[in-house]
Amino acid sequence: MSIFEQNLLQEKLTDVSRRDFLKFCSAMAAAMGLPLGMGEQIAEAVTSPKRPPVLWLSAQECTGCTETLLRATHPTLEKLILELISLDYHETLNAGSGHQAEAARVKSMTENKGKYILVVDGSIPVKDGGIYCKIGGKTVQSLLEEMGSQAAAVIAIGSCASWGGIPSADPNPTGATPAHKVLADKGIKTPVVNIPGCPPNPYNFLSTVLYFLTFKKLPELDDQARPKFAYGRIIHENCERRPHFDAGRFAVRFGDEGHRKGYCLYKIGCKGPETFNNCSIQLFGDVGSGAWPVGTGHPCFGCSEKGVGFTLPLHSPSRPKYITPPSLFTEVYPRKEGISAGAKALAAGVAGVAIGAAGAAMLSGMGKKDDDTKDKEE
């Protein structure tokens, strides 16, 4: 069978053309900030006959992170779990339940020790011995310690797993703690990457997984263990309303003229100037421009930023550390409703100077003429 015939057969079996598949791999490379030429290397990792095992541990969470993953379209969830990875354990998506599901988890851990990726969804309650969240009779805290110590890498998906999220808000009755801290307190050295957001963009998670599959290591991280390709800049830098901020055009309250015209939401509590994420670039839902909170007219409330989301009042002023709101603004649009008062004053001043100069010249000329007449008479 020729290579061409093999490609045709593969397309029929997978219902995806080679061209579309390479486009997907190139798009993932671009999302991770990699050269487009890396698309072929990603394709090799994705088509490897051995799919990497993934175990998904659900703690104090709302299933929002799973919901956002369900809505991904490149790849779709079925392609992800049937062709790219082996999702061996996920309470929400498991075909089985109860003892059957727990047996699948233990089996995968035993067979893939040191090779599987552990995804942690939700914060870990540690107060009162961790009794506030249990699975199969075991506390989530003990499960995380057991599973995390044997994993190749841990991905904390969502703000709850990354830094505590909603469950950690005052007074934090369950002692909600991020996954990386629970592991560190037990001296577990498994590398951890945080994908904060409530929920995070699914492509930040998928890109991290594909990067790990391709290079057998985690992407470059910032000081909070977040991938720099997704969390390297504040939302404000690439916000579609940034020009209004620079020009001093702000909405002051919901429904006012500025809000209706799409002006900057800084004055009604937008936390974009202090929140690191790629929401304004990656967007949500694959429906095109505007599919993110600010695009729909609501200020960002910093859901992915520790110490901002679920900590500060929703519409309290942002505390910009990396930008300074301008106090003086150059006029963007020229006035068209006639001559301004300033222009009138300037014109009057210029006219006065011109009249004065003309009068002085006239008097000077008259004086000179009188002198000439006097000389002739003499």
C-alpha positions in Angstrom: 0.0 0.0 0.0 1.4 3.4 -1.0 1.9 6.2 1.5 -0.9 8.1 -0.3 -3.3 5.1 0.2 -2.2 4.8 3.8 -3.1 8.5 4.4 -6.5 8.0 2.8 -7.2 5.0 4.9 -6.2 6.9 8.1 -8.5 9.8 7.2 -11.4 7.4 6.8 -10.7 5.7 10.1 -10.3 8.9 12.1 -12.7 11.1 10.1 -10.0 13.9 10.1 -7.8 14.9 7.2 -4.0 15.1 7.5 -4.2 18.8 6.6 -6.8 19.5 9.4 -4.7 17.5 11.9 -1.5 19.4 11.1 -3.5 22.7 11.3 -4.6 21.7 14.8 -1.1 20.9 15.9 0.2 24.2 14.5 -2.6 26.1 16.3 -1.5 24.4 19.6 2.1 25.4 18.9 1.0 29.0 18.4 -1.0 29.0 21.6 2.0 27.8 23.5 4.2 30.5 21.9 6.3 27.9 20.0 7.6 28.2 16.4 5.0 26.9 13.9 7.6 24.3 12.8 7.0 22.6 16.2 3.6 21.5 14.9 5.1 18.3 13.4 6.8 17.4 16.7 3.5 17.9 18.5 1.8 15.7 15.8 4.3 12.9 16.5 3.7 13.1 20.3 -0.1 13.1 19.8 -0.1 10.1 17.4 2.1 8.0 19.7 0.6 4.5 20.1 0.9 4.8 23.9 -1.5 7.3 25.1 -0.4 9.0 28.4 -2.6 8.1 31.4 -4.4 10.9 33.2 -6.1 10.7 36.6 -8.5 13.6 37.5 -9.0 14.1 41.2 -12.1 16.2 42.2 -12.0 18.0 45.5 -13.9 21.1 46.7 -15.1 22.2 43.3 -18.2 23.0 41.3 -17.4 21.0 38.1 -16.9 24.3 36.2 -13.5 23.2 35.1 -14.9 20.0 33.6 -17.7 22.0 32.0 -15.2 24.3 30.3 -13.3 21.3 29.0 -16.5 19.8 27.6 -17.0 22.8 25.5 -13.5 22.7 23.8 -13.7 22.1 20.1 -10.0 21.7 19.1 -9.7 19.0 20.1 -13.2 18.0 21.2 -13.5 16.1 24.4 -14.2 12.8 22.7 -11.0 13.2 20.6 -9.1 14.2 23.7 -10.0 11.2 25.8 -10.3 8.6 23.0 -7.3 9.5 20.9 -4.9 11.8 22.7 -4.9 10.8 26.3 -6.1 7.8 28.4 -8.5 9.4 31.0 -8.4 6.5 33.5 -10.3 8.2 36.3 -12.7 11.1 36.4 -15.6 11.0 38.8 -17.9 13.0 36.6 -17.1 11.3 33.3 -16.4 7.8 34.5 -18.5 5.1 32.9 -18.6 3.2 36.2 -19.0 4.5 39.7 -18.4 3.5 43.3 -16.1 0.6 43.9 -15.7 0.0 40.2 -14.4 3.6 39.6 -12.0 3.3 42.6 -10.7 0.0 41.3 -9.9 1.7 38.0 -8.0 4.5 39.8 -5.9 2.0 41.8 -5.2 -0.1 38.7 -4.0 2.8 36.7 -1.8 4.1 39.5 -0.2 0.7 40.0 0.5 0.1 36.3 1.6 3.6 35.5 3.6 4.6 38.6 5.7 7.7 37.9 4.2 8.0 34.4 0.6 9.4 34.8 -0.5 13.0 34.9 -2.6 13.9 37.9 -5.1 16.7 37.4 -6.4 18.2 40.6 -9.7 20.1 40.4 -10.8 22.0 43.5 -9.2 23.1 46.8 -8.1 20.6 49.5 -9.8 20.9 52.9 -7.2 20.3 55.6 -9.0 21.5 58.7 -10.3 18.8 61.2 -8.3 16.1 59.5 -9.7 16.9 56.1 -13.1 15.4 56.9 -15.0 17.9 54.7 -14.3 16.1 51.5 -14.0 12.4 51.0 -14.0 9.9 48.1 -14.5 6.2 48.7 -14.1 6.7 52.4 -10.7 8.5 52.1 -10.1 12.2 52.6 -9.2 14.1 49.4 -6.1 15.3 51.3 -4.8 11.7 51.7 -5.7 10.8 48.1 -3.8 13.8 46.8 -0.7 12.9 48.9 -0.9 9.3 47.7 -1.6 10.1 44.0 0.7 13.1 43.8 3.7 11.3 45.2 3.5 8.8 42.3 2.6 11.1 39.4 5.0 12.3 36.7 3.4 15.8 37.0 0.5 17.5 38.7 -1.7 20.0 37.0 -3.9 22.1 39.3 -6.8 23.3 37.2 -8.9 26.2 38.2 -8.4 28.9 40.9 -9.6 26.6 43.7 -6.8 24.0 43.1 -4.3 26.7 42.2 -4.6 29.0 45.2 -7.8 28.2 47.1 -10.5 30.0 45.2 -14.0 30.4 46.5 -13.8 27.8 49.3 -10.8 29.7 50.8 -12.7 33.0 51.1 -13.0 34.3 54.7 -13.6 32.7 57.1 -12.5 29.6 55.2 -14.3 27.1 57.5 -12.8 24.0 55.9 -9.2 25.1 55.7 -9.3 25.1 51.9 -5.7 24.9 50.7 -4.2 24.8 47.1 -2.8 21.5 45.9 0.8 22.6 45.6 0.9 23.7 49.3 -0.5 20.3 50.5 2.2 18.5 48.5 4.9 20.8 49.6 4.0 20.5 53.3 4.4 16.8 52.9 7.8 17.2 51.2 6.5 15.7 47.9 8.7 17.0 45.0 6.4 16.2 42.1 6.4 19.2 39.7 3.2 21.2 39.8 1.7 23.6 37.3 -1.2 25.9 38.1 -3.9 26.8 35.6 -6.0 29.3 37.5 -9.3 30.8 36.4 -13.0 30.3 37.4 -13.2 28.5 35.1 -9.9 28.7 33.2 -9.8 28.7 29.4 -9.7 25.0 28.3 -6.9 25.8 25.8 -4.6 26.9 28.6 -5.0 23.4 30.1 -4.9 21.5 26.8 -1.8 23.4 25.6 -0.1 22.5 28.9 -0.9 18.8 28.5 0.3 18.8 24.9 3.5 20.6 25.8 4.2 17.9 28.4 3.4 15.1 26.0 5.7 16.7 23.4 8.8 17.7 25.5 8.3 15.4 28.5 8.5 18.5 30.8 6.3 21.3 31.9 6.3 24.7 30.0 8.2 27.7 31.4 6.5 28.9 34.6 6.3 32.2 36.4 6.9 32.6 40.2 3.4 31.3 40.9 3.9 28.1 38.8 1.7 29.3 36.0 2.7 28.8 32.3 4.1 32.0 31.0 2.5 31.5 27.5 -0.9 32.0 29.1 -0.3 34.1 32.2 2.7 36.2 31.2 0.9 39.5 30.8 -1.9 41.4 32.5 -5.3 41.3 30.8 -5.3 45.1 30.5 -2.4 45.1 28.0 -4.4 43.5 25.2 -7.9 44.5 26.3 -10.2 45.6 23.4 -11.2 48.6 25.6 -7.6 49.7 26.3 -7.8 52.6 23.8 -10.7 54.1 25.8 -8.6 53.8 29.0 -5.7 55.6 27.3 -8.0 58.3 26.0 -9.8 58.8 29.4 -13.1 57.5 28.3 -14.7 55.5 31.2 -18.1 54.0 32.1 -19.0 55.3 35.6 -22.0 53.1 36.3 -23.8 50.3 34.6 -26.1 51.5 31.8 -24.7 55.0 31.5 -23.7 56.5 28.2 -20.1 55.4 28.5 -21.2 51.8 29.3 -23.5 51.8 26.3 -20.7 53.0 24.0 -18.3 50.4 25.2 -15.9 52.6 27.2 -13.3 51.3 29.6 -14.7 49.6 32.8 -11.9 50.6 35.1 -14.1 53.0 37.2 -16.7 50.3 37.9 -14.2 47.9 39.3 -12.4 46.1 36.4 -9.5 44.1 37.8 -7.8 43.7 34.4 -4.9 46.0 35.3 -3.8 43.6 38.1 -4.8 40.2 36.7 -2.5 38.0 34.7 -4.3 35.9 32.1 -4.9 35.7 28.3 -8.7 36.1 28.4 -8.7 39.1 26.1 -6.7 37.2 23.4 -7.8 33.5 23.7 -11.5 34.4 24.5 -14.0 31.7 25.4 -16.5 29.3 23.6 -15.0 29.6 20.1 -17.8 32.0 19.0 -15.6 34.9 18.0 -14.9 38.4 19.3 -16.4 39.6 22.6 -16.8 36.1 24.2 -15.3 37.0 27.6 -16.6 39.1 30.6 -15.3 42.5 29.5 -16.5 41.8 25.9 -20.1 41.4 27.2 -19.9 44.6 29.3 -19.0 43.3 32.7 -15.7 44.3 34.4 -13.1 41.5 35.0 -13.1 40.6 38.7 -9.7 38.9 38.7 -10.9 35.3 39.2 -7.5 33.9 38.3 -5.4 36.2 40.5 -4.6 35.2 44.1 -5.6 38.1 46.4 -7.9 39.7 43.9 -10.7 37.3 42.8 -13.1 36.2 45.7 -11.0 38.4 48.0 -11.7 42.0 47.0 -15.3 43.4 46.7 -16.6 42.8 43.2 -16.8 46.5 42.1 -14.0 47.9 44.3 -11.3 50.0 42.4 -8.5 48.0 40.9 -5.0 48.4 42.4 -2.8 48.7 39.3 0.8 47.8 39.9 2.0 47.8 36.3 0.2 50.7 34.7 -0.8 54.2 35.8 -4.2 55.6 34.9 -3.6 58.8 32.9 -4.6 62.1 34.5 -4.3 64.3 31.3 -5.7 63.2 28.0 -5.1 64.5 24.5 -8.2 65.2 22.5 -8.8 62.2 20.2 -11.7 63.6 18.1 -11.5 67.2 16.7 -14.4 69.4 17.7 -17.0 69.9 14.9 -19.6 71.9 16.7 -18.1 75.3 15.8 -15.2 77.4 17.2 -14.3 76.7 20.8 -14.1 79.4 23.4 -10.3 79.0 23.4 -10.1 79.4 19.7 -12.3 82.5 19.8 -10.0 84.0 22.5 -6.9 83.2 20.4 -8.5 84.7 17.3 -9.5 87.8 19.2 -6.0 88.2 20.5 -4.4 87.7 17.1 -6.9 90.2 15.6 -6.1 92.7 18.3 -2.4 92.5 17.6 -3.0 92.8 13.8 -5.2 95.9 14.3 -2.7 97.4 16.7 0.2 96.9 14.3 -1.8 98.3 11.4 -2.8 101.4 13.5 0.9 101.9 14.5 2.0 101.6 10.9 -0.7 104.1 9.8 0.2 106.7 12.4 3.9 106.2 11.6 3.1 106.8 7.9 1.0 109.9 8.7 3.8 111.4 10.8 6.3 110.8 8.0 3.9 112.5 5.5 3.5 115.6 7.7 7.3 115.9 8.0 7.7 115.7 4.2 5.1 118.4 3.7 6.7 120.7 6.3 10.1 120.3 4.5 8.6 121.3 1.2 7.0 124.4 2.6 10.3 125.6 4.0 
